[in-house]
Amino acid sequence: MARPDKLPKILTEQETDRLLSQPNQRYFGPHRDYLYMRLMLKAGLRALEATAFRPEHIDLMSGKLSVREGKGAKDRTLWIGEEMLGELQEWMDRRQEKAPKADYLLPTSKGTQVATSHLRRSVKRHARDADIEEVDRVSPHTLRHTFATRLYRETGKIRLVQKALGHSDLSTTMIYTHVVDEELETALKDL
């Protein structure tokens, strides 16, 4: 399979840490935006899936996430770890105080759904503040690409990545093998 012309931008661990350190979590909006970025990095959610996420779609005991009607109206099940669960449990108390009637897990302070355009601007602003190179290529989808690449690196199983991302066609998921192949090529040439 030929390598695509332009591989997706993915964040290094250091860039991810710098990005996540930008939002001032003392405030409701930045705290919510931080959690959006964490969820996308930990579960590979698309921006629209993240903003449409409701409290009933997550089991705070088991870490099971139910993504309802993702792209192509497909449902999928994902899991998140204890650290992320703890952060979401703390958020639920804050959410209850600020937006008690909200239908969404991560709503605006008025309780409405966050616009994906807000999420895109927020991620880009935090990436710029974190001095991430190629900031123009950093978006919510970059976080999804980062999740997928890390999952493939850790497991070596492209079918797991396909299932986690909700891709119906494996060829869509194969781009992540090219990212890892390019990293290997660079590492070997630098020896």
N, C-alpha and C positions, 0 to 999 in steps of 0.2 A: 504494500500500500504506500503510495507516494506521500511525502510529508506535505501538509498544507503550507501555503505561502506565508501565512501569518498565524503564529501560534498565539493562544490566548495569554494575556498578561496574568501572571500569578504573583502573589505576595510572598516574600521570604518570611521566616519566623520573626526576624527583627522588624520588618516593615509592618507585619501584623500587630506586633506588640506596640509599636509607635502609633499605629492607626487607632487601636483600641484605647490608648492612653489619652487621646485627644478630648473626647466628650467629658464635660464637667458634670459628673453624675449627681452633684448636689441638686441639680435642677431637673425637673420632670422631662422636658423635651430631649435634652442631651442624654439623659439616662436611658430613655426609650430608644434613641438612635444607637446608643452603645449596644443595647440588647438586640436590636435588629441586626447589627453587624455581627455580633456573636452568634446569633441563630443561623445566619447565612453561612458563616464559617464552619459551624458545627454540624449543620444539617443539609447544606447545599440548597437552601430554598431560593426560589426565584423571588424577585422583588414583590411581584403581585401576590405570590403565595404567602410571603411574610406579612404583608400589610393586611391580608384577608384572614389571617390566623385568629381564631377565637379561643377563649379559655377552655371550652369543652373539647377542643382538638388536642389537648395535651393531658396526659396522666402524670400529675406531679409526684406520684409515688414510684412509678416504673420508668418514667422518662420516655414513654411512648408518644410519638407525635403522629397525628393523623392528618396528612395533607389532603384536603378535600378539593376535588375538581381542579387539579393542577392543569398545566398546558395540555390541551387535547381532552379536557374534562376527565382526566384520569386521577384516581385516588392512589395514594401510596402511604406506607407506614415507615417511619424512621424512629431512631432513638437518640437521646442525648444523655450525656453523663451527669454524674452527681453534682459537679461544680456548677454547670449550667442550670441544672434543676434548682439548686440553692438560690442562684441569682434570680430565677424566675419566681420562686416562692416569695422572696423578699419584694420583688416587683409587684406581686399581686396585692400586697398590703398597701403599697404606695398608690397603685392604680385605683384601689377601692376608695381611698381618701380623695383623690383628685378627680376621678371620672367614674363614680360608682355605677352609673347606668350604661357604661360603654359595652358594646357588643364585641369589641375586638380586644385581643390580648395586649397589643401595644398601640393604644389609641392616641389621638390628640388630647390635649387637656380638656377639650370640650366633649370628648367621648366619641368622636367620629373616626372614620378610617383615615389613616395617613395616606396621602397621595404618593404614588410611586415616584413622581417627579420630585417631591420633597426628599424622598429617600435617596435618589440619585444625587441631588445637590448636596445633601448632608454628607454622603460618603466621599464625594469629590472634595468638599471643603475640609473634612477631617484628613484626607490623604494629602492635601496641599499643606495643611498645618503640620503634618507629620514628616514633611520633606520627602515624600515618596517619589522616586524617579518616574518619569512618564505618567505624571498625574492625570493627564488627559485620557489615559487608557484605564484609569481606576474608576470602577462603578460597582453597583451591587452585584452585577454579573461576574466581576473580577473575584468577588468573595466566593461565589459559586464555583468558579474555575479553580480557585485555591483549594477549596474543600475537595473537589473531585481529584485533583492532582495528588493531594496528600493521601486521600483514601487509596488511590491506585498505588502510590509509593509504598504505603504500609502493607497492603494486602497482595498486590500484584495480580488482582482479580478484576478484570475489566467488566465482567458480568455484574459484580457487586456494585461497581460504580454506575453502571447502566441502570440498575434497579434503584439505587439511592437517588439518582437524578431524575428518574421517571422517563427516560428515553425509550421510545418504542423500537427504534432502530439502532442496533449496535454500532453501525458506521458513524453515527453522530457522536458516540462516546469515545471512539477510537482516537480522537485528537489528543486525549490525555496520555496515550502511550507515546505519542510523538514528543510531548513536553518532557516526559521522563527520558526518552531516548536522546533528546538534545542535551539534557543535563548530563547524561552518561558520556556522551561524545565530548562535551566541554571538559568534564572531570578527567577523562583519559588523556586528552590532548595537553592538559595542564600538568600531567605527571612528569 
